[in-house]
Amino acid sequence: MEGRCGRCWVSKNLVNHEVEANPRADPTIRKEKVILCKHCVDSAPTDALLFWEIYMRFGSTRELLQHYNSETEEDALRKLCIERDLNEREVIRRARGQQNADALNNAVKKANAFLTYASPYGYDYVNGILQVKQEEARVVSLIFRRYLEGRGIAKICQELNRDGYRTKTGRAWASQTIANILSNPVYCGLSRLNGGIKRGKHDPLIEIDTFNRVQNEMQRRIRRPDQRKTETPHLRLEDYVD
């Protein structure tokens, strides 16, 4: 789209943003379209009065404070109301409501970002439940298959990096990441909870027999006998309640 953002004046990532019309303008017009960049769209208030009287007039809170030579946002809003003949109490009430909404949205975004980061490779958290992410799930299956074919963890790591696969955080694969996947029971439908294991509500990516075979093989490949476990746990789904 050609043109410039109606707020910050940049010329990239522009969209036609539909908003409620300025309530102080023509009352017969309900909706208006304004060209904004995607960044300004994401941070725009939903309240029409705040959008037109404050957001579209000032590029930032700092600019608002400087314009009215104020130390606080509330003082600047009072001066704006006098200048624009607005109801001071109503404007401040709406501004506080928008701030609370913004704080809540930011908290939700941070929580979602944490869940995405914290979710094991092959899954994403959706409404608090692990959901299979197909493109990553195929990589998980490949890792288990290659290991049982006799490949070492370092070789699997090299193959994934060579073929352009990346971890959930977008980084190159490391041997420890591969080892963590191979030893994580989440991939056969179980979950770790408070130091124990329980049956999960998510779909498994591998058979539990495959997981057990990998654990046995990992123990067998340990070169120092004193580092091997005397008995490798054999997991069975029927041993775990939902």
C-alpha positions in Angstrom: 0.0 0.0 0.0 1.3 3.4 -0.9 1.2 6.4 1.4 2.3 7.0 5.0 1.1 6.1 8.4 -1.4 8.8 9.6 0.3 8.7 13.1 4.0 8.1 12.9 4.4 8.9 9.2 6.4 5.8 8.2 5.8 4.3 4.7 6.2 0.6 5.4 3.8 -2.2 6.6 0.7 0.0 6.0 -2.9 -1.2 6.4 -6.3 0.3 6.1 -7.5 0.4 9.7 -11.2 0.8 10.3 -12.2 2.6 13.5 -15.2 4.2 15.0 -15.6 7.7 13.7 -14.6 10.7 15.9 -17.7 11.2 18.1 -17.0 15.0 18.0 -17.2 15.1 14.2 -20.1 14.2 11.9 -22.5 12.1 14.0 -23.9 10.5 10.8 -20.6 8.7 10.1 -20.1 5.6 12.2 -16.9 4.1 10.7 -13.8 5.6 9.2 -10.7 4.2 7.6 -7.3 5.5 8.3 -3.9 4.4 7.0 -1.7 3.2 9.8 1.4 1.1 10.0 1.0 -2.3 11.7 2.8 -1.2 14.8 0.4 1.7 15.3 -2.6 -0.5 14.7 -1.4 -3.0 17.4 -1.0 -0.2 20.0 -4.1 1.8 19.1 -6.8 2.3 21.8 -10.2 0.8 21.1 -12.0 3.9 22.5 -12.8 6.2 19.6 -12.5 9.4 21.7 -9.0 8.5 22.9 -8.0 7.3 19.4 -8.9 10.6 17.7 -8.2 13.2 20.4 -5.0 11.7 21.9 -3.6 8.8 19.9 -3.7 10.3 16.5 -2.5 13.7 17.7 0.5 12.6 19.7 3.1 10.0 18.7 3.8 9.0 22.3 3.1 9.7 25.9 6.3 11.7 26.1 5.2 13.9 23.2 1.9 14.5 25.0 3.7 15.5 28.2 6.1 17.8 26.3 3.3 19.5 24.4 1.4 20.5 27.6 4.6 21.0 29.6 3.3 18.5 32.2 5.1 16.0 34.5 2.2 13.6 34.7 -0.1 12.1 32.1 -3.2 13.1 34.1 -2.1 16.7 34.2 -1.6 16.7 30.5 -5.0 15.2 29.9 -6.6 18.0 32.0 -4.9 20.6 29.9 -6.0 18.8 26.7 -9.6 18.8 27.9 -9.5 22.5 28.5 -8.0 23.1 25.1 -10.4 20.8 23.2 -13.4 21.5 25.4 -13.8 17.9 26.5 -15.3 16.5 29.7 -12.3 16.1 31.9 -13.7 13.4 34.2 -14.9 11.3 31.3 -11.6 11.5 29.4 -9.5 10.5 32.5 -12.0 7.7 33.2 -11.6 6.3 29.7 -7.8 6.7 29.8 -7.5 4.8 33.0 -9.8 2.1 31.6 -7.6 1.8 28.5 -4.5 1.6 30.6 -6.0 -1.3 32.6 -6.9 -3.0 29.3 -3.4 -2.5 27.9 -1.9 -4.0 31.1 -4.1 -7.0 30.9 -3.3 -7.5 27.2 0.4 -7.3 27.9 0.1 -9.8 30.7 -1.7 -12.2 28.4 0.9 -11.7 25.7 3.7 -12.4 28.1 1.9 -15.5 29.4 1.4 -16.8 25.9 5.0 -16.1 25.0 6.1 -18.0 28.1 3.9 -21.0 27.3 5.2 -21.1 23.8 8.8 -21.1 25.0 8.1 -23.6 27.8 6.2 -26.1 25.7 8.3 -29.1 24.6 9.5 -29.3 21.1 6.7 -30.9 19.0 3.9 -29.2 20.9 2.4 -25.9 21.6 0.2 -24.9 24.5 -3.3 -24.1 23.4 -5.7 -23.2 26.2 -3.4 -24.8 28.7 -3.3 -28.2 26.8 -0.4 -29.5 24.7 -1.4 -29.6 21.0 0.7 -31.4 18.4 2.7 -29.1 16.1 3.0 -31.3 13.0 6.2 -30.0 11.5 8.0 -30.3 14.8 6.4 -33.7 15.5 8.0 -35.1 12.4 11.4 -34.0 13.6 10.8 -35.7 17.0 9.9 -38.9 15.2 13.0 -38.6 13.1 15.2 -38.2 16.2 13.9 -41.3 17.9 14.1 -43.3 14.6 17.7 -42.3 13.9 18.8 -43.1 17.4 17.3 -46.6 17.2 19.0 -47.0 13.8 22.3 -46.6 15.6 23.1 -43.0 15.0 24.9 -41.1 17.8 23.4 -38.0 19.3 26.1 -35.8 17.8 25.4 -37.3 14.3 21.7 -36.7 14.7 22.4 -33.1 15.7 24.6 -32.6 12.6 21.9 -34.0 10.3 19.2 -31.7 11.7 21.4 -28.6 11.4 22.6 -29.6 7.9 19.0 -30.0 6.7 18.0 -26.6 8.1 15.9 -27.7 11.1 15.9 -25.3 14.1 14.8 -25.6 17.7 11.7 -24.0 19.1 13.7 -20.8 19.9 15.1 -20.7 16.3 18.6 -21.8 17.3 20.8 -24.5 15.9 20.5 -27.9 17.5 22.9 -29.0 20.3 23.6 -32.5 21.6 22.0 -31.8 25.0 18.7 -30.7 23.3 18.6 -34.0 21.4 19.4 -36.0 24.6 16.6 -34.1 26.5 14.1 -35.1 23.8 15.1 -38.7 23.8 14.6 -38.9 27.6 11.4 -36.9 27.9 8.3 -39.2 28.6 6.0 -36.4 27.3 6.5 -37.8 23.8 4.8 -41.1 24.6 1.8 -39.5 26.2 3.0 -38.9 29.8 3.7 -35.8 31.8 6.1 -34.9 34.6 4.4 -33.4 37.6 5.9 -32.6 41.0 8.8 -34.9 40.5 6.6 -37.8 39.3 5.0 -39.0 36.1 1.3 -39.1 35.2 -0.7 -39.8 32.1 -1.1 -36.6 30.0 -4.1 -35.3 28.1 -2.1 -34.7 25.0 -1.5 -37.0 22.0 1.7 -39.0 22.0 4.2 -38.6 19.2 5.9 -42.0 19.6 4.8 -45.4 21.0 5.7 -46.1 24.6 7.6 -49.2 23.4 9.8 -47.0 21.3 10.5 -44.7 24.2 11.5 -47.7 26.4 13.8 -49.1 23.7 15.5 -45.7 23.5 16.1 -45.6 27.3 17.6 -49.0 27.2 19.8 -48.1 24.3 20.9 -44.9 26.0 22.0 -46.9 29.0 23.8 -49.4 26.9 25.8 -46.7 25.1 27.2 -45.3 28.4 30.8 -46.2 28.4 31.6 -46.0 32.1 29.8 -48.8 34.0 29.6 -46.8 37.2 27.4 -44.2 35.4 24.9 -46.7 34.2 21.6 -47.3 36.1 21.3 -50.7 37.6 17.8 -51.0 36.2 16.2 -48.9 33.4 12.6 -48.0 34.3 10.1 -49.7 31.9 7.1 -47.4 31.4 3.6 -48.7 30.9 0.6 -46.4 30.2 -1.7 -48.6 32.3 0.4 -47.8 35.4 -0.6 -44.2 35.2 -4.0 -42.7 35.9 -5.4 -39.7 34.1 
